[in-house]
Amino acid sequence: MRIVLQESQYGVASINSLSRCTRTGCRDGGEALLGHARAALGRKILKRFWVISDLQQSDPLNSERCLRTAVADHRDLSLECDAIWYLGDAIERQDEEAIRTMCGIHLQYLQPLAVPVRYVMGNHEFDLYRSRVNEGSLQGPGEDFPFWNTVRSVPGWRTIESVDQFFFVEDIGEFLVVFFSDHGDPAGRWFTTHGEARGAADYPYGAEEYARVREMIAGSGKPVITASHYALAGGARPSALLNQLLPLPDTVRLHLHGHSHIGDQVWGGKDCYRKIACVDHQAIPQVNISSLENTRGNSIRSAYLEIYEDLSFGVWFRNHMKKRWEDAYLSGG
C-alpha cells in the first residue's frame, strides 16, 4: 500500500507501522486498517465522506452490477459516513428508457444508505440535453436533466438549484466545501462540457464571476475543499474554466475530481493512473477518485475522505472489485 505524506511532523515510524498492518492482514479490515493508520499518526476522525463519480455506461445492467458491487463493499467496510459526494457522470447518452433505469438504480442502492448526497453534474449529464438542443425539442430542466431532477426529488440530497448555476457551497463545520458543476442554459443557447463553454458568446460567467468566487474562497475564514467533475491544472484532463480560479487562495487545502477514469488509456493517455497530483505551481493536492465503472476504467473505484481533529485529512482509495485499499494520501496537520 502506498502512502503519500505532505511535509508534516510525522516521521518514518508511522509509515512503517502502517506497512506492518498491511503485511499482517489488515488490508480488508475496513475500519481496522484505517483505525490503525490514524492511531499511528495520532489522529482522531471528525468526519468521513464517501466520494464517488462516473458510473456512466450505455448498459444499465452493467451499471447496476457496478453500483451493487461498490455499495456491497461499502457496507462490508462498516465505515460510517456523513455524506456521499457524487462528482458527476451518473448517466450517459440519449436513450431515455436507459436513463430512467439508471436514475432508478441510483435510488435503489444509495437511498437505503440513509446518508445525504451532494451532487454535481459532469459532461455526460448533458448528453440528452445536447441531443434535444440539436433537435429543437427541449422540454425544460426537469425533463432534459433527469438525474439532476432525481437528486432534487430526494429529501436531504442537494445539487445546484438551477441548471445554469455553476457552483454551490456547503459549510461542514471545520471546512467549507465548494462544489463546481457543469451547467447550461435551459433554453439551449450555451452549456459547459469538458471544462469549456459551448456557445461561448452567450456564456454568462466571465473572468469577473470566477474572480468573485475566488474572493469568497479566500475570505472564507476557514479551510476550504473544492470538488468538481474536473481536475485543475496539474491534474488529469483539467478544466480551462476552473483554471480561471488559479492561483487558488491559500485557504484551499484539497481539490477532488473525477472524469479521468483510472486505467482508461484511451482518454487518459500517459496520465491514466494518476490519482494524486498538485495544482500547478501550488502545494495543493488534487485527487482523482474515478470511476465507479469497469468498462472504460479498469476496475470499480471510489475514495473516502476523512477529516481529523487537527484539521488534517486523509483520502483512502478503494478498489471495490478487489475489496482492498490501493493508495492513500495523508496531509500534515
C-alpha positions in Angstrom: 0.0 0.0 0.0 1.4 3.4 -1.0 1.1 6.3 1.5 1.9 9.8 0.4 2.5 12.4 3.1 2.8 16.2 2.9 5.5 17.8 4.9 4.5 17.2 8.5 5.7 16.4 12.0 5.1 12.7 11.5 8.0 10.5 10.8 9.0 7.2 9.1 8.0 5.2 12.1 4.3 6.0 11.3 4.7 4.7 7.8 6.5 1.5 8.9 3.7 0.9 11.5 1.1 1.2 8.7 3.1 -1.1 6.4 3.2 -3.8 9.1 -0.6 -3.7 9.4 -0.9 -4.1 5.6 1.5 -7.1 5.6 -0.2 -8.9 8.5 -3.7 -9.0 7.0 -5.5 -5.7 8.0 -5.8 -4.8 4.3 -9.5 -5.9 4.1 -10.5 -4.9 7.6 -12.0 -1.6 6.7 -12.1 0.3 9.9 -9.3 -1.9 11.3 -6.8 -0.6 8.7 -7.9 3.0 8.8 -8.1 2.9 12.6 -4.5 1.6 12.7 -3.3 4.3 10.4 -5.0 7.0 12.3 -3.6 5.7 15.6 -0.1 5.5 14.2 -0.4 9.2 13.2 -2.2 10.2 16.3 -5.3 11.4 14.6 -8.9 11.3 15.7 -11.6 11.4 13.0 -14.2 14.2 12.9 -16.0 13.5 9.6 -15.9 11.0 6.8 -17.3 11.3 3.2 -17.7 8.6 0.5 -16.6 10.3 -2.7 -17.8 8.6 -6.0 -18.2 9.5 -9.7 -18.5 8.2 -13.2 -20.9 5.3 -13.1 -21.9 6.3 -16.6 -22.4 3.5 -19.1 -24.6 2.7 -22.1 -25.6 -0.7 -20.5 -27.8 -0.2 -17.4 -27.3 -3.9 -16.5 -23.6 -3.5 -16.0 -24.1 -0.2 -14.3 -26.4 -2.0 -11.8 -23.7 -4.6 -11.3 -21.0 -1.9 -10.7 -23.1 0.1 -8.2 -24.2 -3.1 -6.4 -20.6 -4.2 -6.1 -19.5 -0.8 -4.8 -22.3 -0.5 -2.3 -21.9 -4.1 -1.0 -18.2 -3.5 -0.4 -19.0 -0.1 1.3 -21.5 -1.9 3.6 -18.9 -4.6 4.4 -16.4 -1.9 5.5 -18.9 -0.6 8.1 -17.5 2.9 7.6 -20.0 5.5 8.9 -20.1 8.4 6.5 -21.6 11.9 7.0 -22.5 12.2 3.3 -21.8 10.9 -0.2 -20.2 13.3 -2.6 -21.1 12.4 -6.2 -18.8 14.2 -8.7 -20.8 13.7 -11.9 -21.4 11.4 -14.9 -24.0 9.3 -13.2 -25.7 8.6 -16.6 -24.8 8.9 -20.2 -26.2 9.0 -23.8 -29.7 9.9 -25.1 -31.7 6.7 -24.5 -34.5 7.9 -22.4 -35.5 4.5 -21.1 -31.9 3.6 -20.2 -31.6 6.9 -18.4 -34.8 6.3 -16.4 -33.4 2.9 -15.4 -30.1 4.5 -14.4 -31.9 7.0 -12.2 -33.8 4.2 -10.5 -30.7 2.2 -9.9 -29.1 5.1 -8.0 -32.2 5.4 -5.8 -32.3 1.7 -5.3 -28.8 1.5 -3.9 -28.0 4.9 -2.5 -31.2 5.8 -0.7 -31.1 2.8 1.7 -27.7 4.0 2.9 -29.6 6.8 4.7 -26.9 9.5 4.2 -27.3 12.8 2.3 -25.9 13.0 -1.2 -24.2 16.1 -2.6 -24.0 16.0 -6.4 -22.5 18.0 -9.3 -23.2 17.4 -13.0 -20.5 16.2 -15.4 -20.3 16.3 -19.2 -22.4 13.1 -19.7 -25.4 14.6 -17.8 -25.7 16.8 -20.9 -26.0 14.0 -23.5 -29.8 14.1 -23.6 -29.9 17.9 -23.4 -27.5 18.3 -26.3 -29.5 15.8 -28.4 -32.6 17.8 -27.7 -30.9 21.1 -28.4 -29.9 19.8 -31.8 -33.4 18.6 -32.5 -35.1 21.7 -31.2 -37.0 19.6 -28.7 -36.0 20.9 -25.2 -38.7 20.1 -22.6 -37.5 22.0 -19.6 -34.7 21.3 -17.0 -36.7 18.7 -15.1 -37.0 16.6 -18.3 -33.8 17.5 -20.0 -31.6 16.7 -16.9 -33.2 13.6 -15.4 -30.6 12.7 -12.9 -30.3 16.3 -11.6 -34.1 16.2 -11.2 -33.9 12.9 -9.4 -31.4 14.2 -6.9 -33.6 17.3 -6.3 -36.5 15.0 -5.6 -34.9 13.2 -2.6 -35.2 15.0 0.8 -31.7 15.7 2.2 -30.0 15.4 -1.2 -28.5 18.5 -2.7 -27.2 19.8 -6.0 -27.1 23.1 -7.9 -30.5 24.8 -7.5 -30.9 25.6 -11.2 -29.1 24.0 -14.2 -27.4 27.3 -15.1 -25.7 27.7 -11.7 -22.0 26.7 -11.7 -21.4 26.1 -8.0 -22.9 25.7 -4.6 -21.3 25.9 -1.1 -21.7 23.8 1.9 -20.4 24.6 5.4 -19.5 21.3 7.1 -18.2 22.9 10.3 -14.5 22.7 10.2 -14.3 23.2 6.5 -16.1 25.0 3.7 -16.8 22.9 0.6 -17.3 24.5 -2.8 -18.9 22.2 -5.3 -18.4 23.1 -9.0 -20.8 21.7 -11.5 -21.2 21.6 -15.3 -24.1 23.9 -16.1 -26.2 25.0 -19.1 -28.8 27.4 -20.3 -32.3 25.9 -20.0 -33.1 27.5 -23.5 -30.1 25.7 -25.1 -28.0 28.7 -26.0 -24.9 27.6 -24.1 -23.6 24.8 -21.9 -20.3 23.6 -20.4 -18.6 20.3 -21.1 -15.0 19.0 -20.7 -14.1 22.3 -19.0 -15.1 24.6 -21.8 -18.2 26.7 -22.7 -20.0 25.8 -25.9 -22.0 28.7 -27.2 -19.3 30.9 -25.6 -20.7 34.2 -27.0 -23.7 33.7 -24.7 -21.9 32.2 -21.7 -22.8 34.5 -18.7 -19.8 33.7 -16.4 -16.7 35.6 -17.3 -13.4 36.2 -15.5 -15.1 38.6 -13.1 -17.6 36.0 -11.9 -14.9 33.4 -11.3 -12.8 36.1 -9.5 -15.7 36.8 -7.2 -15.8 33.1 -6.3 -12.1 33.1 -5.7 -12.5 36.1 -3.4 -15.3 34.3 -1.5 -13.0 31.3 -1.0 -10.1 33.5 0.1 -12.3 35.2 2.6 -13.9 32.1 4.0 -12.3 32.3 7.4 -11.8 28.5 7.4 -10.0 25.9 5.3 -11.7 25.0 2.0 -12.2 21.8 0.0 -13.1 22.2 -3.7 -14.8 19.4 -5.6 -15.8 19.1 -9.3 -16.1 16.6 -12.1 -12.9 18.0 -13.4 -9.3 18.5 -12.3 -7.4 21.7 -12.1 -4.2 22.4 -14.0 -1.7 19.7 -13.0 -4.3 17.0 -12.7 -5.6 14.6 -15.3 -7.8 16.2 -18.0 -8.1 19.6 -16.4 -10.8 22.2 -16.9 -9.9 25.5 -18.6 -13.0 27.1 -17.0 -11.9 26.1 -13.4 -8.4 27.2 -14.1 -9.7 30.8 -14.0 -9.7 30.3 -10.2 -5.9 29.9 -10.2 -3.8 30.5 -8.3 -6.1 29.1 -5.7 -6.2 31.0 -2.4 -4.2 29.7 0.5 -7.4 28.7 2.2 -7.8 25.7 -0.2 -6.5 22.5 1.2 -7.7 19.9 -1.3 -9.4 19.5 -4.7 -11.4 16.4 -5.5 -12.3 15.3 -9.0 -13.4 12.5 -11.3 -13.7 12.5 -15.2 -10.4 10.8 -15.9 -11.3 7.2 -15.3 -8.3 5.4 -13.7 -6.9 2.8 -16.1 -8.6 4.4 -19.2 -5.7 4.6 -21.6 -7.8 5.8 -24.5 -8.8 9.1 -22.8 -6.3 9.3 -20.0 -3.2 8.6 -22.0 0.0 8.6 -20.1 -1.8 10.0 -17.0 -4.4 7.2 -16.9 -3.2 6.0 -13.5 -2.7 9.4 -12.0 -4.6 9.6 -8.7 -2.6 12.2 -6.8 -1.1 15.4 -8.1 -0.6 19.0 -7.1 -2.3 22.0 -8.6 0.3 23.6 -11.0 2.7 25.8 -9.1 1.0 25.3 -5.8 1.4 22.8 -2.9 -2.3 22.0 -3.0 -3.1 18.3 -3.6 -5.8 17.2 -6.0 -7.0 13.6 -6.2 -8.8 11.7 -8.9 -11.4 9.4 -7.3 -13.0 7.9 -10.5 -14.5 5.6 -11.6 -17.4 3.5 -10.4 -17.5 1.7 -13.7 -15.2 -1.0 -15.1 -15.5 -0.7 -18.9 -13.5 2.4 -19.5 -11.8 2.3 -16.2 -10.1 -1.0 -15.3 -11.9 -1.5 -12.0 -14.7 -0.2 -9.8 -13.2 2.5 -7.6 -14.0 5.4 -5.3 -12.4 7.1 -2.3 -13.1 8.0 1.3 -12.2 11.4 2.7 -11.6 11.7 6.4 -11.2 14.9 8.3 -9.3 14.7 11.6 -9.5 16.8 14.7 -6.2 18.7 14.0 -7.8 19.6 10.6 -5.5 17.3 8.7 -7.2 14.9 6.3 -6.8 11.5 4.6 -8.0 10.3 1.3 -8.3 6.5 1.0 -8.6 4.9 -2.4 -10.8 1.8 -2.6 -10.9 -0.8 -5.3 -14.4 -2.4 -4.8 -13.8 -5.3 -7.2 -10.7 -6.4 -5.4 -12.1 -5.3 -2.0 -8.8 -3.7 -1.0 -7.2 -0.3 -0.4 -5.0 0.7 -3.2 -3.5 4.1 -2.2 -3.8 6.8 0.4 -3.0 10.4 0.8 -2.4 11.8 4.3 -1.9 15.5 4.8 0.1 17.2 7.5 -1.7 18.8 10.5 
